[in-house]
Amino acid sequence: MSEATIHRLYLIADVQTALDAGVDLVEVVRGFVSAGGRMVSLRGKGVDDRTVVGVGRKVAGLVFAAGGTFLVHRRVDFAQLLGADGVHSPSSGFRPAEVYRIVGRPTLVGKSCHDADDVVAAASDGVGFATLGPVFESVSKPGYGPRVAPSAFRSIAEQVDLALYALGGVVPQNVADCFDAGAVGVAVVGGVVTADDPAAATGRYLEAIRQASRAAGWGGAATGEC
């Protein structure tokens, strides 16, 4: 593992979501990176280890070949096995120091957050970034909540010095609202994984991000361009 760049579009490549939709997650990620996506986390919760690792090897190869950042949700052992750039912890999961003890060196650690207390704790722990949501009604987890509306997101973002990704129901049409609320980027699952054309869907997200970035006068110094 090594230090890695975070990017404004973050795909959570959920194995179970792909299985439920009857789509090939490897081909989804192929479309994502071909369209310019550069940050992917493999999430295999609820799926057998052999399947997750098999898919993970192929996904990791695609992301690395594109020069992107590859993470694994929850499983530090899988992150090591797949040579990932980092790991993404659930809200009640491990802290960066615990990861460092296991892998023997610093790596990128992200964390899932659902409210202000989660975010403050994540910032105190020294994570590299966090997702916060659901900001809108989730496509991959309908009914999941409670929601963190854009106004609440902004209030939380102002409390910490931490890169926050808006997660939950993010579509190209509301990307600008996420950035206006203080997000450094957007995280997506179903918007790409279950799209009829993942590459085209990714392109629409990236274009929305570029437009929002230009409107905000942002460059690409803090994160990858997209």
C-alpha positions, 0 to 999 in steps of 0.5 A: 500500500502507498499514499494515494490521491483522492478524486472528486468522483468516488465509485463504491463498487458494491458486489452485491448490488451488481449481483442483484442487478445481474450485471458484471461488476468488472465491466462496470468498472471498466466503463467507469475508468474508460470514461475517466473515473479514477477512484474505486472502492470494492465493497463485498459485504454479504458476498462470499470471500472467494467471489469478492477476491476474484472480482477484486483482482480484476477490478484492481487491475483496471484501476491501477492500469488507469493510474487510479486509486483503489480501496477495499471496504471493511477488509484490511486483509483483502486490501493487503492481498489485492495491493490496494491503496487504502481501506474504507471503514464502516462508521463503527469500524477500525481507526487508521492507527489500527490499519497501520499496525496491520499493514506496517505503514501509512495508507489511505483510510476512509470512513463512512459517516452518517451524522455530525458525531461520526464526522467529528470522530473520524476527523479526530482519528485522522482519516484521510476522507469520509463519506457522509449521507444519505444526502438524498434518497438512496438508489442502492439503499432505498429508505436508508436514513435518516437523511443528511440534507445539504443544509445539514451537510454544510453545517457539519462540513464547517465543523471539521477540516476533513474531505467529505464526500456526499453519498446517497441519491447523488445524480448528475443533476444534484452534484452542484448542490453537494459541492455548494454544501461543502463536499469535496466530492461525490460518492456513487453506487447505483448511479453507475453500477446499475446504469444501462451504460456505466461509461456514459453515466460516469461521463455525465457525473464527471461533466457535472463535476467539471461544471461545478468546479468551474463555477466554484473556481476550483483547480485540481490541487487538493484532489485529482481533477476528477 
